[in-house]
């Protein structure tokens, strides 16, 4: 849909393109209140909006709607841009256009999130950014809860609520040898390995493993822990948990062939 010629009544194949000198000249006039210069500048940067919204092609949203929202981000960028910042306008404008589109997608998500929940999530993010900048590390959830005067559960819920859906096959870590995928962090009662393990005699299966493998398999498949939780509990990295888990399952499978 985003490769169609006309969006919001605008023929995208005929969009003008301004060079650096033209942008600077027009921007000086804009700061003086010249509306004609403002309109020319907006039209001369619609290609920028078009290039940004193409990143969201897979969302299935109406391109006309995304284009309009992107134009709002462009206008906000024009209103806030300062020539003295010594950066190109496009460098400044792209994040603002992306931010505007993401807000639109979040607010119009089929899974409705209340304003209070979103506001709490944004406060958490702001506090985390400030904390990391000052102390060089991420704050514990207890520290965030104390600072914002709320519970750990409400913080976790608010952050989950504003996340975009992702594929279970999306990698979250790669050390060059193997990847950890989102599905490795989620307990799934229909997981093939888990169903297979539950049908076996527990004692017989665990005897095939060393102590660390036995501990990981027990926590993962019988206690229902995620790899991240296991890593935190036994003091190793999630990548190590993933390797040991796969090694343990291979040992058991070989023993029962």
Legacy VTK file of the C-alpha trace (Angstrom):
# vtk DataFile Version 3.0
C-alpha trace
ASCII
DATASET POLYDATA
POINTS 257 float
0.000 0.000 0.000
2.826 2.421 0.786
4.174 2.244 -2.742
1.003 3.725 -4.217
1.447 7.030 -6.031
-1.192 9.070 -4.201
-1.385 9.368 -0.408
-3.792 11.801 1.246
-4.370 13.407 -2.149
-0.629 14.024 -2.582
1.076 12.675 -5.694
4.180 11.210 -4.083
5.926 10.744 -7.423
6.028 14.527 -7.819
7.121 15.544 -4.336
9.747 18.321 -4.461
13.176 17.905 -2.891
15.002 20.829 -1.277
18.774 21.146 -1.152
20.638 22.289 1.951
20.876 25.933 0.870
17.162 26.125 0.072
16.268 24.641 3.457
18.424 27.157 5.325
17.024 30.084 3.327
13.429 28.973 3.872
13.986 28.268 7.532
15.225 31.778 8.167
12.013 33.092 6.603
9.941 30.663 8.692
11.474 32.073 11.865
10.363 35.495 10.671
6.771 34.255 10.381
6.636 33.715 6.612
3.748 31.241 6.091
4.486 30.729 2.402
8.046 29.710 3.214
6.665 27.346 5.875
4.360 25.632 3.373
7.164 25.292 0.827
9.433 23.836 3.507
6.759 21.312 4.573
6.105 20.218 0.983
9.840 19.961 0.380
10.187 17.475 3.250
7.207 15.217 2.575
9.580 12.698 0.977
11.184 12.414 4.408
7.801 11.564 5.948
7.153 9.022 3.209
10.495 7.294 3.789
9.842 7.065 7.542
6.332 5.585 7.347
7.581 2.888 4.973
9.334 1.396 8.017
5.891 0.579 9.403
4.636 -1.143 6.255
4.219 -4.500 8.035
1.753 -3.096 10.590
-1.142 -3.224 8.140
-2.139 0.358 8.933
-3.780 2.670 6.428
-0.909 4.541 4.705
-3.014 7.707 4.479
-3.367 7.728 8.279
0.333 7.088 8.837
1.256 9.801 6.365
-0.936 12.349 8.152
0.536 11.396 11.525
4.044 11.609 10.058
3.255 15.112 8.802
2.294 16.105 12.350
5.733 14.920 13.476
7.346 16.879 10.642
5.541 20.083 11.649
6.563 19.591 15.298
10.153 19.183 14.153
9.941 22.428 12.134
8.509 24.268 15.133
11.305 23.076 17.436
14.317 23.008 15.119
17.164 25.409 15.772
19.703 26.184 13.022
22.332 26.840 15.672
22.281 23.159 16.694
24.617 22.474 13.763
22.764 19.328 12.643
20.876 18.624 9.445
17.134 19.088 9.667
16.494 15.499 8.551
18.694 14.198 11.385
16.563 16.119 13.857
13.203 15.431 12.199
13.342 11.658 11.640
13.219 10.679 15.363
10.319 13.095 15.909
8.368 11.660 12.979
9.050 8.106 14.167
7.993 9.039 17.698
4.734 10.529 16.462
3.925 7.420 14.409
4.767 5.104 17.314
2.514 7.079 19.647
-0.285 6.807 17.122
0.196 3.039 16.788
0.336 2.630 20.559
-2.790 4.703 21.174
-4.699 2.924 18.401
-3.567 -0.587 19.257
-6.362 -3.157 19.285
-5.280 -3.936 22.826
-6.411 -0.771 24.598
-4.159 0.539 27.336
-5.538 3.083 29.786
-3.982 6.534 29.974
-2.984 6.028 33.623
-1.095 2.831 32.771
0.716 4.512 29.864
1.577 7.527 32.022
3.074 5.269 34.689
5.130 3.417 32.073
6.521 6.685 30.705
7.411 7.842 34.230
9.249 4.559 34.794
11.182 4.979 31.540
12.112 8.571 32.394
13.297 7.573 35.856
15.347 4.687 34.465
17.039 6.943 31.906
17.871 9.526 34.578
19.123 6.840 36.993
21.345 5.190 34.364
22.781 8.569 33.356
23.621 9.449 36.969
24.783 6.057 38.281
25.799 4.119 35.181
23.549 1.150 35.900
19.875 0.207 35.766
17.778 0.682 38.917
16.184 -2.267 40.677
12.420 -2.484 40.351
12.162 -1.911 44.124
13.973 1.424 43.717
11.629 2.471 40.920
8.567 1.506 42.958
9.802 3.490 45.950
10.608 6.547 43.833
7.212 6.563 42.093
5.213 5.534 45.130
3.662 2.444 43.557
4.007 -1.341 43.624
6.430 -3.545 41.712
3.495 -5.348 40.107
1.997 -2.113 38.737
5.353 -1.103 37.264
5.828 -4.468 35.559
2.266 -4.386 34.233
2.599 -0.853 32.837
5.838 -1.654 31.004
4.372 -4.829 29.530
1.264 -2.942 28.419
3.114 -0.495 26.149
5.271 -3.096 24.436
4.597 -3.875 20.779
3.835 -7.534 19.917
6.899 -9.461 18.746
7.558 -12.857 17.218
8.542 -15.728 19.514
11.250 -16.487 16.945
12.899 -13.076 17.385
16.466 -13.405 18.752
17.215 -11.539 21.975
20.874 -12.554 22.301
23.605 -13.862 20.025
27.157 -14.655 21.066
28.334 -15.536 17.564
27.811 -19.272 18.053
24.142 -19.600 18.872
21.129 -17.400 19.540
18.612 -17.157 22.362
15.089 -16.547 21.140
12.089 -15.035 22.896
10.458 -18.472 22.989
13.391 -19.647 25.161
12.314 -17.132 27.817
8.680 -18.157 27.911
7.175 -21.141 29.643
4.882 -23.007 27.240
2.764 -25.877 28.519
2.626 -27.262 24.968
6.390 -27.207 24.460
7.403 -30.543 22.912
10.468 -31.017 25.093
8.437 -30.245 28.206
5.648 -32.700 27.361
8.228 -35.325 26.549
10.093 -34.739 29.817
6.952 -34.867 31.923
6.107 -38.340 30.591
9.421 -39.751 31.745
10.268 -40.989 35.174
11.796 -37.938 36.815
14.465 -39.735 38.835
15.621 -41.814 35.879
15.894 -38.799 33.622
17.760 -36.624 36.091
20.331 -39.337 36.800
21.676 -38.835 33.291
22.732 -35.268 34.106
25.423 -33.536 36.111
24.399 -31.385 39.074
24.147 -28.085 37.212
22.219 -29.604 34.302
19.895 -31.347 36.767
19.248 -28.070 38.563
18.474 -26.202 35.339
16.152 -28.897 33.967
14.291 -29.100 37.268
13.776 -25.347 37.463
12.896 -24.967 33.767
10.572 -27.919 33.162
9.226 -28.830 36.568
9.205 -25.507 38.420
8.174 -23.487 35.371
11.010 -20.931 35.533
12.130 -18.928 32.503
15.770 -18.999 31.424
16.207 -15.463 32.754
14.821 -16.436 36.155
17.057 -19.519 36.334
20.099 -17.430 35.394
19.385 -14.951 38.202
18.739 -17.705 40.754
21.928 -19.699 40.168
24.184 -16.780 39.262
25.149 -17.464 35.648
24.279 -15.794 32.346
21.162 -16.600 30.380
23.367 -17.732 27.490
24.979 -20.325 29.785
21.562 -21.494 30.959
20.493 -21.945 27.339
23.596 -23.973 26.468
23.329 -26.187 29.561
19.615 -26.762 28.993
20.168 -27.845 25.393
23.084 -30.052 26.435
20.988 -31.691 29.158
18.097 -32.427 26.793
20.485 -33.947 24.268
22.018 -36.190 26.952
18.605 -37.451 28.019
17.412 -38.008 24.451
20.550 -40.003 23.596
20.130 -42.140 26.717
16.527 -43.012 25.877
16.866 -43.693 22.169
LINES 1 258
257 0 1 2 3 4 5 6 7 8 9 10 11 12 13 14 15 16 17 18 19 20 21 22 23 24 25 26 27 28 29 30 31 32 33 34 35 36 37 38 39 40 41 42 43 44 45 46 47 48 49 50 51 52 53 54 55 56 57 58 59 60 61 62 63 64 65 66 67 68 69 70 71 72 73 74 75 76 77 78 79 80 81 82 83 84 85 86 87 88 89 90 91 92 93 94 95 96 97 98 99 100 101 102 103 104 105 106 107 108 109 110 111 112 113 114 115 116 117 118 119 120 121 122 123 124 125 126 127 128 129 130 131 132 133 134 135 136 137 138 139 140 141 142 143 144 145 146 147 148 149 150 151 152 153 154 155 156 157 158 159 160 161 162 163 164 165 166 167 168 169 170 171 172 173 174 175 176 177 178 179 180 181 182 183 184 185 186 187 188 189 190 191 192 193 194 195 196 197 198 199 200 201 202 203 204 205 206 207 208 209 210 211 212 213 214 215 216 217 218 219 220 221 222 223 224 225 226 227 228 229 230 231 232 233 234 235 236 237 238 239 240 241 242 243 244 245 246 247 248 249 250 251 252 253 254 255 256
